[in-house]
Amino acid sequence: MSKWKNKPKTKSASRPPFGYAADPNNKNEWVPHEALLELLEEAFLFLDNGNSLRETAKWLSEEGGRKISHQGLSTKWAESRKDVETPRDKQLATRKKPTTRAEKKQAKLTTSVAAKKRSLIAAEKKLKKAKGIKETTPEKPEGLTGTSTAIPQNQDIIFKPNEGPQTDFLASVEREVLYGGSAGGGKSYGLLADPMRYFGNKVFNGLILRRTNDELRELIWKTQEIYPRAYPGAKWQERKSQWVFPSGAKLWLTYLEREEDVLRYQGQAFSYIGFDELTQHATPFAWNYMRSRLRTTDPDLPVFMRATTNPGGPGHGWVKQMFIDPAPAGKAFNARDLETGEELLYPESHAKAGQPLFQRRFIPATLKDNPYLYEEGTYEANLLSLPEAQRRQLLEGDWAIADGAAFPEFRPHLHTIEPFEIPSDWRKFRSCDYGYSSYSAVHWFAIDPSYETLYVYRELYLSKHTGRDLAQAVMVEEQDESVSYGILDSSCWHNRGQIGPSIAEEMIAMGCRWRPSDRSTGSRVAGRNRLHELLKVDETTETAGIVFFNNCRQIIADLQTIPTCPKGSDDIDVRYKSDHTYDSIRYGIMSRPRSGSPWDTRSPPPNRWQPSDNTFGY
């Protein structure tokens, strides 16, 4: 123990390592904790006598009341034994390398006998297991002092899931499940362990995908640690990139780099399909296509699609829209169409007409859910050192920010609220970005006269609506409501032929009045800059300049994923297709909204600005 005493450590992470405690007199140092260090020394003796690192770490965690991973214990053991000669060291020191032909022959025979002994022991254990004979727990090695109990040894436990999200993931019954969040949460091991329950079924045919072949190698190495131990006789076929199990079950581990790679699986059937790092796929095409490969000939064998991922990556937006936005984390929900947002139901002609096709679920994972990494502290320190956006994604598992997001200051917990009844004296207006083949986005605003804060309290997000259809939908929403004015995409005033009315004219003729949005040079960049200003939280009022009712789901989702221009411009990425809600909001905030107007019948407030367009008198 002398080498451990009186050696304080400089603070380097959020929690002290095992064997140390915070120094009450110096916040920058950790001091030795004698009771824990004595337990640590006892654990070293266990390891010296051949006990397992994992089981020793488990015993030490229970005895000391603090978690320590087997990796962390291994590091401390190696450090402590630099100058200590263990029984294993003595064995190696006395071993003589064979030089003569006779010595080499004897060494070869000794190795062969040892191998046969190991095979015999393994066969004996297998026979005992088949007969239902339980192996006795080895006693504590001789020569150890202290009051600690023996470390349990159980060779039958190959993989034990961490309590919490990893266990929930393995127990989930929904058709499609996403297990995602912070890095180091045990997601990949969970994905590899999940199909193991079916390896005894001869018709099971599973598939686990990574985006590239290089990324796939890590998964293969992990399976080579687990599968042969869990299923003796399991064989890895490198050329086919598949595991074949004694029952005849198969599990493929391969890659899907480009969307056209899905054609390799055309005509094939899988009862289990898993995607590791789903957000690396820029579009949902691969996920949707592979769903068509999900089937089985065994009615008792369920079919599942599973995925793991961190926030961020090129597919952040669609994955968030499919799994994160529809329901609170951990809650099952009926699958929805990604384009329309409508529930996927059996058609009227089906025997199950009107019933949901299947359910989805999102299970969040955090670093804290993996005690092997979290308690050691080094990995957490690495994640804490990352830039804010990456730290929020990889450490906090925050889906509210995407890579290169144009509005990183948008936070759902700051900028969204529960709906409330808007006071009658608050001024209201609306904005719209029109689209037929894509989407039309309409938003309603209310102005708090106290701080002139904008509240976005309603939205419409519709496709395949003509100008007349949209006008009708807007007026239905505005029944018994006074709306001061509306701002519409200026392109809606473009003439359609010599005599045909424009979209705007059709809508106005129906009583849905609008004035055109600002399309002048620089208006796009000015609109983005204005939204940045409104998203700031005032230190005095602790309120942002713009706040969204949480029923405005589409704009809330889009503000978290809209990418900035990759060419360095101050605009958003113009290639981003789902910008309809953003454009609508931009039109609204650039209409110079204020709580009062010079055209109000009551006494007008000070005229700080002129309206952007006074053609229509409002």
Secondary structure, DSSP 8 states (H G I E B T S, - for coil): -TTTTT--EE--SSS--TTEEEETTEEEEEEE-HHHHHHHHHHHHHHHTT--HHHHHHHHHHHHTS---HHHHHHHHHHHTTT---HHHHHHHH-----SHHHHHHHHHHHHHHHHHHHHHHHHHHHHHHHT---------TT--SS-------TT-S----TTHHHHHHH--SSEEEEEESTTSSHHHHHHHGGGGGTT-TT-EEEEEESSHHHHHHHHHHHHHHHHHHSTT-EEETTTTEEE-TTS-EEEEEE--SGGGGGGGTT--BSEEEEESGGGSSSSHHHHHHHTTB--S-TTS--EEEEEE-S-STTHHHHIIIIITTS-TT--EE-B-TTT--B-B--TTSTTTTSBS-EEEEEEE-GGG-HHHHTT-HHHHHHHTS-HHHHHHHTT--TT--TTBS-TT--HHHHEE------TTSEEEEEEE--SSS-EEEEEEEEETTTTEEEEEEEEEESS--HHHHHHHHHHHTTT-----EEE-GGGGS-BTTTB--HHHHHHHTT---EE---STTHHHHHHHHHHHHHSB-TTT--BSEEEETT-HHHHHHHTT-BB-TTS-SSB-TT-S--HHHHHHHHHHTT---S--TT-SS------S--S--TT--
